[in-house]
Amino acid sequence: MLHHTFCHIPGVGLKTESALWEAGILSWDDVFDGRLKPLWPRKSEVIQHYLSESLDALDHDDVAYFADRLPENQHWRLFETFRHVTAYLDIETTGLGGPSDIVTTIGIYDGVGLHHYVHGKNLDDFARDVERFKLLVTYNGKCFDLPFIRSYLGLELPQAHIDLMFVLRALGYRGGLKGCEKQLGIDRGDLEGIDGYFAVLLWQVFCRRGLQSALDTLLAYNSVDVINLEILMVLAHNMRIQDTPFADSHRLPLPAPVEIPHPIDLDLIHKIRSTLSSF
């Protein structure tokens, strides 16, 4: 989609971009072939200059170049081109960010493999490993995950960022991550109904009793979160691109199902649910 994008160029807004598409200027190649000059002679050289910069940025996987120049509500356009340097990120915590709250787990999925960073085990490795990604995809990460990581780990994450909460909200989907998943037909299987508070309880059981199955279930829950972020990102991309002339050529297939590597303790889930229902 980036090769068809012009709204990152100074002086070219979304309306002008649409006008260019309607006039048959559908890609950067059309500009370099000289098709823009007769239509917009005073601006064609300026646009060509910025597109030359854009090509150089693409060659260097410089996601920040485009993220800094695109309107924030158009950051979804980064995904298709920079998917190979994208991480889907989600954290679990003991609360909403109070003085005593901690990050218990950080999950990263890169479209191929899952990586988990757990408090008291390998959480410090996260800072090193996340550096290899140039684009982060979260749900409500702008308001929660990234500020929490910044506060708790003292770690700035300078990567470009797509917060799916805002992308999906603009498409009419609300109700939190799980609510959006349900509306879009995504099934969580054995983890249906498990939420962030339940994740806190699983961590507490692990800490109090040293029960590995509690940690495994927590990691399974977090795994589903980050894996589903890719599915949601693809669905959102396809819905957004539907309003452009490129829906047929740039529609992305849904990701293949991913096997969760962590076993789920269904008996433990039942016991915690029973305890909750007694209150």
N, C-alpha and C positions, 0 to 999 in steps of 0.2 A: 504493500500500500504506500510505502514511503516514496517509491518512484513516481507515484501519481499525486504526491502532496506538494502543494505550493503555499499553504497557509503558514508555513514557518518562515517565509520570506518577509522582511520588513515591508509594510505597505500593502501586503496581500492578505486580506481577511477571508473568512469562509465564503462570503457572498461573491467576492472576486474569484476565488478558486472555483466555485460552481460555474461562474460565467465562463471561465477558461475551459472547463470540461465541456460545457454546452457548445463552445466554439470549436471543439475538436482538439484542443490542446490537452491531451489526456495523460501525458507522461513527460518526464524530463527530456526524453529523446526528442519529443516534438519541438521543444524549445531549441535544443542544440541543432536540430535539422533546419532551423530558421522559420518554422511555421508561425511562431509568435510575432515576429517582427512586423509583418504587414498589418496585424491586428492591433498591436500595441507598440509602435516604434520607439516611443520615448522611454518605455520601461523594459524593453526586451533585453538590452545589454545588462541592466542592473540585475534582472532575474537570472540571466545566464551566469553572471558572476556568483550569485549566491548558490546556484545549483552546482557550480564547479566546486565550491566549498563543501556542499552537501555530499558530492561524490567522494571527496577526500575523506570526509567524516565516515562515510559508509565503509570505505576501504580499511579504516582503522577501528572499526566497531566502536565509534565514538557516539555512544547512545546519548551522552550528556549534551552534545551539540544540538540534537533535535529536541530533547526534553526541555532544554532552556529556551527554545524558540517556538515550540508548538504551544497553542493554548492548552491549558491543563485538561480541559475536557476532550482534547484530541490525543492525549497520550496513549490511548488504546492503539493508535496507529504504529507505535513502536514495536508491538508484540510480534507480528509476523516476521519482520526483518531480523529482529534481535532475539528471537526465541532461543537460539543456541547459547546465549549468555544470560539467560533468565533463570531466576530462582523463585520458587513459590515458597513463601515464608509464613510461619505461624508460631506463636509462643503460647505456652501455658504458664500460669502464675498462681500465686497463693491469694491473690486479691486484685484490686483495681489500681494499685500503685501507691498504697500508703507507706509510711516509713518502714514498716516491718515486712512488707510484701517482697517476695523474691520471684525471679524467673526460675521455674522448675525445669522447663523443657523448651528448647527451640528446635523446630523441625524445618528442614529444607528439602525440597524436591526439585530436581532440575530437569524433569521430564524423562529421566532415565533411572536415577537412583535416589534413594532416601537417605538422609543423614540426620541424626539426632544428637543434640547436645544437652546433657543432663546435669543439673546442679549436683555438685559433689563428685562428679565423674569427669566429664570432658567439656564442661561449659566454656572453659577458657579457649578451646580450640576453635570456637565459632568465629572469633575475630579474624583469625588467619584464613579460614576456609571460605568465608563469605566474600573475601576480596576478589575471588576469581569471577564473580558475577557482576554484570554491569546494569542489570535491570531486575528489580524486585517486584513481585506481584503479591499483594496481601488483600485481606478483607478487613477494613477498618484499621489498617496498619498506620495510617497517617495520624490517627488520634490515639491509638493504643499501643500496638506492637512496637513501632519504631521509637516513640517517646519513652516507653518502658525500658527498652534495650539501652537507650541513651542514658537514662537515669541510673539504671541498675549496674550496667557494665561499663558506663562511661565511654560508650562506643558510638561515634558518629557513623551513620551509613550514608555515604555520599552518592550511592547509586541512584539512577533514575528509578522512579517508583510509579506503579499503577495501582491505585487503591480501588479494588473492584466494588466496594460499597458505593462509591460515587458513580462509577460507570453503570452499575446495575440500577441504581436509583434513577438515573437519567432515562433509563429504559422502562421505568415503571415498576421495578422489583424492589420491595422493601421487606423488612422483618428479620434482619440479621442473616448471618451466613447460612444457618440451617433452614431458615424460612425461604431464602432465595433458592436454595437447592431443591426444596420441596416443590416450589412453584415451577421449577424447570425440570422436574422429573428425575432428580438425582436421588438414588436410594443409598442409605448408609448401612443397610444390612443389619448385622447383630448390634451395631452401635447406634441404631435409630433411637432417638430420645435422649442420648447422652449429651450433656452440654458442658459449658465451662465450669459451672459449679461442681458438677459431678467429677470433672477432672481434678479439681482441688481436693475432693474427698479421696480420690484414688491416690493422690500424692500423700495425703495424710496417713492412709493405711500403709503405704509403702514405708514411710518414715517411722511410724510407730511399731510396725510388726516386721519390717524388713521383708515383706512379701513380694517376691519378684514378679508374681503374676499381676500384682497391682500396678507395678511400673510398666510391665508389658502391655497391659490393657490401656494405660495412659498413653503409651507410645503408639499403640494401634489407633487410638482416637485422634491423636495429633497427626498421624500418617494420613488418615482419611481427610482431615482438614486440608493438608497441603496438596494432596493428590487431586482433591475436588476443586482446588483453586485453578488448576490447569484446565479442567473441564469447563468451569465457569468462564475462564478467560477466553477460551475458544468460542463458547456460545455467545458471549458478549461481543467479541470481535465480529462474528458472523451477523449478529443483529445490527451492529453499527454499520457494517459495510453494505448492508442491504439498501441503505439510503444513498449509495454512491453508484456510479456507472460500472463498478468493478465487482459486483456481488457474485457473478458467475465465475470470474477468473480467479478471485482471491478468497473464496469461501474455503475454510479450513475443515478437514475431517476431525471428528471427535477422537480424542486419544484412546488408545487401546486400554482395556481394563488392566489394573495393576494389582498384583498380589501383595497383601499386607504381610510383612515379614515377622510381625509380632503377634503371638497368640493372645486371644481374648478370653479372659476368665469370666464366663457367663454366670457361674455360680456366685462369684464375688459381686458382679453387677446386680444380680437378684437380691443378694443380702443387703447391699447399700440401698437399693430401691425400697426394700421392705422397711429398713430403718427410717428412711425419709417419709414413707407413707404413714408411719406411726405417729408423726408429729402433727 
